[in-house]
Amino acid sequence: MAGVTGESTRDIVQAKLIGPPALEEKRGTGYLPKECIGSVSPARGIANAIDIVSIKHASGGYSELGFKSYEKGRAKFQGAALELIWLDEECPIDIYTECLTRTNETGGIIYATMTPLMGMTEFLEHFLMSDGSKFEGFRGAT
């Protein structure tokens, strides 16, 4: 799970999934219920931010859920084979391609939720111009 900055990842992604970051007693009030939240490792340098949390799933086992930010750069996304990535807001294209690599081995899924405030970027072109052509600008109705 990733966002633009460590703070926005904590305040948006972590809050949606786990619950309000400043209130440990509110963990489990997000999308993930309290009974599914296992051990929590805090992130360094950002108050109330989580680095990794273990989540119990239907099989009875646990999966690790990690939080990252784009501001740390592509290299922080290297390494593990991942099954699910949530990109909150538009990310740099090098981070997106690294995420594709992380899900390649598992056949995983990448979700991107965003408002395209920066216009037609390379990231948006990837999704909108599937035939490989470059975006030529919006054309109004005639």
C-alpha positions as CSV (number, residue, x, y, z in Angstrom):
1,M,0.0,0.0,0.0
2,A,1.5,3.3,-1.0
3,G,0.9,7.0,-1.1
4,V,2.7,10.2,-2.1
5,T,4.3,10.9,1.3
6,G,4.7,9.0,4.5
7,E,2.2,11.3,6.2
8,S,-0.4,11.0,3.4
9,T,0.1,7.2,3.4
10,R,-0.6,7.2,7.2
11,D,-3.5,9.7,7.0
12,I,-5.3,8.1,4.0
13,V,-4.3,4.6,3.2
14,Q,-3.4,3.4,6.7
15,A,-6.5,5.2,8.2
16,K,-8.8,3.6,5.6
17,L,-7.5,0.1,6.2
18,I,-6.6,0.1,9.9
19,G,-8.4,3.0,11.5
20,P,-7.4,6.5,12.8
21,P,-3.6,6.5,13.1
22,A,-3.3,8.5,16.4
23,L,-5.7,6.3,18.3
24,E,-4.4,2.8,18.9
25,E,-7.7,1.8,20.6
26,K,-9.4,2.6,17.3
27,R,-7.4,0.0,15.3
28,G,-9.8,-2.2,13.5
29,T,-12.4,0.5,12.7
30,G,-11.1,0.7,9.1
31,Y,-11.9,-1.8,6.4
32,L,-9.9,-4.5,8.3
33,P,-11.7,-5.6,11.4
34,K,-9.9,-5.7,14.8
35,E,-10.0,-9.5,15.0
36,C,-8.0,-9.7,11.8
37,I,-5.2,-7.4,12.8
38,G,-2.1,-9.1,14.3
39,S,1.3,-7.7,15.1
40,V,2.0,-4.1,14.2
41,S,5.5,-2.7,13.5
42,P,5.7,1.1,13.7
43,A,7.4,3.1,10.9
44,R,10.4,5.2,11.9
45,G,10.3,9.0,11.7
46,I,6.6,9.5,11.2
47,A,4.4,9.6,14.3
48,N,1.7,6.9,14.4
49,A,2.6,5.5,11.1
50,I,2.8,1.7,10.5
51,D,5.5,0.0,8.6
52,I,4.1,-3.6,8.5
53,V,1.0,-5.2,10.0
54,S,0.1,-8.8,9.9
55,I,-3.4,-9.6,8.8
56,K,-5.3,-12.8,9.5
57,H,-7.0,-14.3,6.5
58,A,-9.7,-17.0,5.9
59,S,-7.2,-19.8,5.8
60,G,-6.2,-19.0,9.4
61,G,-2.7,-17.9,8.4
62,Y,-1.3,-14.3,8.3
63,S,-0.2,-12.1,5.5
64,E,2.0,-9.0,5.8
65,L,0.6,-5.6,4.8
66,G,3.3,-3.0,4.3
67,F,3.0,0.8,3.8
68,K,5.4,2.8,1.6
69,S,5.6,6.3,0.1
70,Y,6.6,7.5,-3.4
71,E,8.9,10.1,-1.8
72,K,11.3,7.3,-0.8
73,G,11.9,6.4,-4.5
74,R,11.7,3.3,-6.6
75,A,14.4,1.4,-4.8
76,K,12.2,1.1,-1.7
77,F,9.7,-0.9,-3.7
78,Q,12.2,-3.5,-4.9
79,G,12.5,-7.1,-3.6
80,A,9.4,-9.0,-2.6
81,A,6.9,-10.7,-4.8
82,L,3.6,-9.2,-4.0
83,E,0.0,-10.2,-4.6
84,L,-1.7,-6.9,-4.1
85,I,-0.6,-3.2,-4.3
86,W,-2.8,-0.2,-3.7
87,L,-1.3,3.0,-5.2
88,D,-3.1,6.0,-3.7
89,E,-2.8,9.0,-6.0
90,E,-0.7,9.0,-9.2
91,C,2.8,7.7,-8.7
92,P,6.0,8.2,-10.8
93,I,6.2,5.8,-13.7
94,D,9.4,4.2,-12.4
95,I,7.6,3.2,-9.2
96,Y,4.6,1.9,-11.2
97,T,6.8,-0.3,-13.4
98,E,8.6,-1.6,-10.2
99,C,5.2,-2.5,-8.8
100,L,4.4,-4.4,-12.0
101,T,7.6,-6.3,-11.5
102,R,6.6,-7.1,-7.9
103,T,3.2,-8.6,-9.0
104,N,4.6,-10.4,-12.1
105,E,5.7,-13.5,-10.2
106,T,2.4,-13.9,-8.3
107,G,-0.1,-12.8,-11.0
108,G,-1.0,-10.1,-8.5
109,I,-3.2,-7.0,-8.8
110,I,-2.4,-3.3,-8.7
111,Y,-5.1,-0.8,-7.8
112,A,-4.6,2.9,-8.4
113,T,-7.0,5.4,-6.9
114,M,-6.4,9.0,-7.9
115,T,-7.6,12.3,-9.3
116,P,-5.5,13.2,-12.4
117,L,-4.5,16.7,-11.2
118,M,-1.2,16.7,-13.2
119,G,-2.8,16.4,-16.6
120,M,-1.9,13.7,-19.1
121,T,1.2,12.1,-17.6
122,E,3.1,9.0,-18.7
123,F,1.3,7.1,-15.9
124,L,-2.1,8.1,-17.3
125,E,-1.0,7.4,-20.9
126,H,-0.2,3.9,-19.9
127,F,-3.8,3.3,-19.1
128,L,-5.6,5.4,-21.7
129,M,-3.4,4.8,-24.7
130,S,-3.3,1.0,-24.8
131,D,-2.5,0.9,-28.5
132,G,0.9,2.5,-27.7
133,S,0.1,5.9,-29.3
134,K,0.9,9.2,-27.6
135,F,-1.9,11.4,-26.2
136,E,-2.5,14.2,-28.6
137,G,-4.8,16.3,-26.4
138,F,-8.5,16.4,-25.7
139,R,-10.8,17.0,-28.6
140,G,-14.1,18.8,-28.0
141,A,-17.4,17.8,-29.6
142,T,-18.1,19.2,-33.0
